[in-house]
Amino acid sequence: MAGPGTRVFISHLSAIAVFDPNGDQVGRVRDVVVSLRLGGRPPLVLGLVVEVVARRRIFLPMTRVTSLESGQVLTTGLINLRRFEQRPAETLVLAELLDRTVTWTKTGEDVTVLDVGMVQTRLREWEVSKVFVQVGRASRLRKGKGERLTLDWQDVTGFSLPEQDQGAANLLATFEQLRPADLASVMHHLSAKRRAEVAAALPDERLADVLEELPEDDQVEIIGKLQEERAADVLEAMDPDDAADLLSELPGDEAERLLGLMEPEEAAPVRRLLSYEEDTAGGLMTTEPIVLEPDATVAEALARIRIRDHKPALAAQVYVCRPPNETPTGKYLGTVHFQRLLREPPYVLVGELVDDDLDALPPDTPLSLVTSYLATYNLVAAPVVDEADHLLGAVTVDDVLDHLLPEDWRDADLHAGDDDREEMHGGR
């Protein structure tokens, strides 16, 4: 159990599970809320930001925390499920303090914050007590460069000052293991300044994966703050349908400029997608389904669907076509679902297993009919072909859901009726 003198470094709390008194998992820690105080007094730790179902963030007061040990947080009492809103006097440790440049008062040197430690006082309150820092250059007191030190809070200044170029290396290290959708949730809740710093620090492939999970407003904001050459590189790393969706939200001249900076072979499928109406099979489809020639074997097909980069809906079937294999392909022959592949010997040719009973969708098929098609035949993806039976791409159920759900579905308040569920001793 946590008790007076217990010290915890806050980066160690990132993403750990939170359990209620019954042992049921409530969510995971995403940040720690503190209140900076005057007169050099250590900041008071107010509580934890906990992500619960549907990436909704709530506030868990430290008075409700009974244990911070063994890689988990235990709570007591009812939890208020009202959505967390940061107040002006509050600071988020992971989002706002990590990577800051502050001053070590003993030497006058600038140091970079790597972590922050908090301790429980005799009054059973939690306050920030330590700052783990990176010193960037040598001094007369130390030898070498890049030394890491743990300093008392009172030994550093500058946390309350605005900072222009904060960086994001240590924040990203804290969330390194998060899935793209979870990192997208973290970025969505950052300030615009911090979000831009994190985006600048992410590798192109990682940023592309995260952008695909962000709301459109965040996508436009982030891509607009990148240098155009890098923005084009990130768009190339995105799935063509997601890149097309993002470009369609930009002014026409800006979108065309970015398309011009992309490699021609990467820009071509995106341009094709932009030529279709948004709410049609052509506008919804991905241009990178798994395509095989009829003389490919079951073993080859299974090897293709095992590739980790394929989304589950795309890996549920392969599309059998005459060459060329890149969309638009040669003549579309039919589909082979992965369950059929699992039932056949590895040497059997996929051309012998083709299911051609269902008609493929024309690219101008409206969203309502695409939805009915998938629901009627219990499919997670459907082929899209042109008038000459060339495969153009495939529509997946996740793309359909993205267009059926409200634009703000990622922010949907799934517990809007829970505002009256106050904690046992009141809210914040």
Buried (B, 14 or more C-beta within 10 A) or exposed (E): EBEEEBEBBBBBBBBBBBBBEEEEEBBBBBBBBBBBEEEEEBBBBBBBBBBBEEBBBBBBBBBBBBBBEEEBBBBEBBBBBBBBEBEEEBBBBBBBBBBBBBBBBEBEBBBBBBBBBBBBBEEEBBBBBBBBBBBEEEBEEEEEEEBEBBBEBEBBEBBEEEBEEBBBBBBBBBBEEBEBBBBBBBBBBBEEBBBBBBBBBBEBBBBBBBBBBBBBEBBBBBBEBBEBEBBBBBBBBBBBBBBBBBBBEBEEEBBBBBBEBBEEEBBBBBBBBBEBEBBBBBBBBBBBBBBBBBEBBBBBBBEBBEEEEBBEBBBBBBBBBBEEBBBBBBEBBBBBBBEBBEEBEEEBBBBEBBEEEBEBBBBEBEBEBBBEBBEEEEBBBBBBBBEEBBBBBBBBBBBBEBBBEEEEEBEEBBBEEBEEEBBEEEEB
